[in-house]
Structures are given as structure tokens and as C-alpha cells.
Amino acid sequence: MSTEESRHVYRLHSTLELPLEDLHDHIDDATFPEGVTDVEITRRNNTLILKAVAEDQSVSKYTPTAQLKASVTENRVYEEDPDERRQKSFSWDEEEEEEIESELVEFAAFKGDRETVLQNSLLQYQMFLVLCGIAEAAEKGTLTAISERDGDLEATRIVDGEPRPADIEVVEGPRDHGSGQGGVNWRDNKFITD
């Protein structure tokens, strides 16, 4: 796994949400990155875990490979938007308002920062690429990330299923302001003698 050494994910934030059925369809039809032969999906109560299956047979079965973690929620999905329907109907309509067709749909929500969504280091970059594929299949949510491939930093931003331009900006953090200033200068302290 020599390519593993030159690929890392440093920052990641996700608010992705997609129907569980769509996620299963996407994973079934996906082409996985080099190093990953398959992605196993396991559900434990309301938690969904997508785990990388390593191509390299020398990897011990006890070595944890990278995994994506999502929470499963149920949302009511309407055939027609209830707000639009209210705007269409008038208060003087004599007809009794019919109920809008709806159903409960389970959604997989990949929400949080890197450690919450993308866990374990073996095949981490490859599972990040799988997450990018999921982000492009999702109609709702945003994925932003800073990753490194072969020594170059890359910015990723996918909004509502569409890749968008992204830049990496290096700014001075709050810890850098006045470093070395405002502390006690022990060398010129009149209370300390040689």
C-alpha cells in the first residue's frame, strides 16, 4: 500500500443527507477507488457504517480499515409540497381539502467533521473518494474537505450533488497574533540577578 502514504484527508465537514434506498443503489453500482474491492454496509440501530474491504490480502483481518459513519432518520416525504398546495387553494373553496399523499422514508445522514464521518486511517483517502461519490448522488447537503495527494493540497466542495469550485486559503490564526509579545521578559527583569 505504498500509495497510502501520500494521500491524506486533513479537514472534512459534511451535512449530506440522502434516502437509504438511494445510498444502497449507489454503493451497489459504484466503481471503487484503487485499493478497495468492496464497501460493506452494516446497520446498528440508527447508525449506518460503510466499511472499506481492502484489496491487499496481506492486511490483517484485525486491522480496522476506513469507514464512513451515518445516522439513520425517518422523514415524511410528500408527493406535493404542502406549502404550494395551501397557496393554490382559496379560503372560499367549498371542497374539503384532500390529504396529500406521503410516506415515511429512511435517510442516511453523513453529518459532522472528519472524525465523526470518516474514521480509521487505512484506506482513508479511498473512502473519502467514496464519500465524494455519495455527495454527488445526494440531492441535499454539502461536503467540504482539504486533502493531500502526492504532496499537493486539494480543496473539495460539493453542494446539493454538484461539485463547486473551492480554494484553500492560509490565514493567520488567533494563536499567532503577538507571539512572543506580552509575556515576561526574564532576561531584562530587574528582580533577577546573576
C-alpha positions as CSV (number, residue, x, y, z in Angstrom):
1,M,0.0,0.0,0.0
2,S,2.7,2.5,-1.0
3,T,0.1,5.0,-2.3
4,E,-1.5,5.2,1.1
5,E,1.5,7.1,2.4
6,S,1.0,10.0,0.0
7,R,-2.8,10.5,0.4
8,H,-4.4,12.1,3.5
9,V,-7.6,13.9,4.5
10,Y,-6.9,16.8,6.8
11,R,-10.2,18.6,7.2
12,L,-13.7,17.4,6.3
13,H,-17.2,18.7,7.1
14,S,-20.4,17.1,5.8
15,T,-24.1,17.8,6.0
16,L,-25.1,15.2,3.4
17,E,-28.5,13.5,3.5
18,L,-29.9,11.0,1.1
19,P,-32.6,8.3,1.1
20,L,-31.2,5.0,2.4
21,E,-32.5,3.2,-0.6
22,D,-30.6,5.6,-2.9
23,L,-27.4,5.0,-0.9
24,H,-27.7,1.3,-1.3
25,D,-28.3,1.6,-5.0
26,H,-25.3,4.0,-5.3
27,I,-23.0,1.6,-3.4
28,D,-24.2,-1.4,-5.5
29,D,-23.4,0.4,-8.7
30,A,-20.3,2.2,-7.6
31,T,-16.8,1.7,-9.0
32,F,-14.4,1.8,-6.0
33,P,-11.0,3.5,-5.9
34,E,-7.8,1.5,-6.2
35,G,-7.1,-0.4,-3.0
36,V,-10.8,-1.0,-2.2
37,T,-12.6,-4.1,-3.6
38,D,-16.0,-3.5,-1.9
39,V,-17.8,-1.5,0.7
40,E,-19.7,-3.4,3.4
41,I,-22.8,-1.7,4.8
42,T,-23.7,-2.6,8.4
43,R,-26.6,-1.1,10.4
44,R,-26.7,-1.0,14.2
45,N,-29.9,0.6,15.4
46,N,-29.9,4.1,13.9
47,T,-26.2,4.0,12.9
48,L,-25.0,3.0,9.4
49,I,-21.4,2.0,8.9
50,L,-19.8,1.7,5.4
51,K,-16.5,-0.1,5.8
52,A,-13.8,-0.5,3.1
53,V,-12.8,-4.0,2.1
54,A,-9.1,-3.9,1.3
55,E,-7.8,-5.2,-2.0
56,D,-4.5,-6.1,-0.3
57,Q,-4.8,-9.6,1.1
58,S,-1.8,-9.0,3.4
59,V,-3.9,-6.7,5.6
60,S,-4.8,-8.4,8.8
61,K,-8.4,-9.0,9.5
62,Y,-7.9,-7.3,12.8
63,T,-6.6,-4.1,11.2
64,P,-9.5,-1.6,11.0
65,T,-10.0,-0.1,7.6
66,A,-11.5,3.3,7.0
67,Q,-15.2,3.6,7.4
68,L,-17.9,6.1,6.9
69,K,-20.5,6.6,9.6
70,A,-24.0,8.0,9.1
71,S,-27.1,8.3,11.3
72,V,-30.4,6.9,10.0
73,T,-33.5,9.1,10.4
74,E,-37.1,8.8,9.2
75,N,-38.6,11.8,7.4
76,R,-42.1,12.2,5.9
77,V,-41.9,12.8,2.1
78,Y,-44.8,14.4,0.4
79,E,-45.8,13.9,-3.2
80,E,-46.7,17.6,-3.4
81,D,-45.2,20.4,-1.3
82,P,-47.8,21.2,1.4
83,D,-47.0,25.0,1.2
84,E,-47.6,25.1,-2.6
85,R,-50.9,23.2,-2.1
86,R,-52.0,25.8,0.5
87,Q,-51.2,28.7,-1.8
88,K,-53.3,27.0,-4.6
89,S,-56.4,26.5,-2.5
90,F,-58.5,29.5,-1.7
91,S,-60.4,30.1,1.6
92,W,-63.8,30.3,-0.3
93,D,-63.3,26.8,-1.8
94,E,-66.2,24.7,-0.6
95,E,-64.4,21.5,-1.2
96,E,-63.0,19.7,1.8
97,E,-59.2,19.7,1.5
98,E,-57.9,16.3,0.5
99,E,-55.0,14.8,2.3
100,I,-51.6,14.9,0.5
101,E,-50.1,11.6,-0.3
102,S,-47.0,11.0,1.8
103,E,-44.7,8.2,3.1
104,L,-42.1,7.7,5.7
105,V,-38.6,7.4,4.2
106,E,-35.4,6.4,5.9
107,F,-32.5,8.8,5.2
108,A,-28.8,8.3,5.8
109,A,-27.3,11.5,7.2
110,F,-23.5,11.9,7.0
111,K,-23.2,14.9,9.3
112,G,-20.2,16.2,11.2
113,D,-16.5,16.7,10.9
114,R,-13.8,14.2,9.8
115,E,-13.6,12.1,13.0
116,T,-17.4,11.8,13.1
117,V,-18.0,10.9,9.4
118,L,-14.6,9.3,8.3
119,Q,-12.9,7.0,10.7
120,N,-9.7,4.9,10.7
121,S,-6.6,5.7,8.7
122,L,-6.1,2.6,6.5
123,L,-7.6,3.4,3.1
124,Q,-8.9,6.7,4.5
125,Y,-8.3,8.7,1.3
126,Q,-10.0,6.0,-0.8
127,M,-13.1,6.1,1.5
128,F,-13.0,9.9,1.2
129,L,-13.4,9.4,-2.6
130,V,-16.3,7.0,-1.9
131,L,-17.9,9.8,0.2
132,C,-17.4,12.3,-2.6
133,G,-19.3,9.9,-4.9
134,I,-22.1,9.7,-2.3
135,A,-22.1,13.6,-2.1
136,E,-22.6,13.8,-5.9
137,A,-25.5,11.3,-5.6
138,A,-27.1,13.3,-2.7
139,E,-29.6,16.0,-3.6
140,K,-29.3,17.7,-0.2
141,G,-26.3,18.8,1.8
142,T,-22.7,20.0,1.5
143,L,-19.3,18.3,1.6
144,T,-16.2,20.4,2.1
145,A,-12.7,19.0,2.6
146,I,-9.0,19.6,2.4
147,S,-7.0,16.6,1.3
148,E,-3.5,15.9,0.2
149,R,-2.4,13.8,-2.8
150,D,1.2,13.3,-3.8
151,G,2.3,16.4,-1.8
152,D,-0.3,18.8,-3.2
153,L,-3.3,20.1,-1.1
154,E,-6.7,19.9,-2.8
155,A,-9.9,21.6,-1.8
156,T,-13.2,19.8,-2.3
157,R,-16.7,21.3,-2.2
158,I,-19.8,19.5,-3.3
159,V,-23.2,21.3,-2.7
160,D,-26.5,19.6,-3.3
161,G,-25.0,17.0,-5.6
162,E,-22.9,19.4,-7.7
163,P,-19.1,19.8,-7.5
164,R,-18.3,23.5,-7.0
165,P,-15.0,25.4,-7.2
166,A,-13.0,25.5,-4.0
167,D,-9.8,27.1,-2.8
168,I,-7.5,26.7,0.1
169,E,-6.7,29.9,1.9
170,V,-4.0,30.1,4.6
171,V,-4.8,32.6,7.2
172,E,-3.1,33.7,10.4
173,G,-4.8,32.1,13.3
174,P,-5.6,33.7,16.7
175,R,-2.6,32.0,18.4
176,D,-0.2,33.6,16.0
177,H,-1.1,37.2,16.9
178,G,1.6,38.8,19.2
179,S,3.5,35.6,19.7
180,G,6.4,36.5,22.0
181,Q,4.7,39.8,23.0
182,G,3.1,40.5,26.2
183,G,4.9,37.8,28.2
184,V,7.5,38.4,30.9
185,N,11.0,39.2,29.5
186,W,13.1,37.3,32.0
187,R,16.4,38.5,30.6
188,D,15.7,42.1,31.4
189,N,14.0,41.5,34.8
190,K,15.5,43.8,37.4
191,F,14.5,41.3,40.2
192,I,16.7,38.6,38.9
193,T,20.4,38.8,39.4
194,D,23.3,36.7,38.1
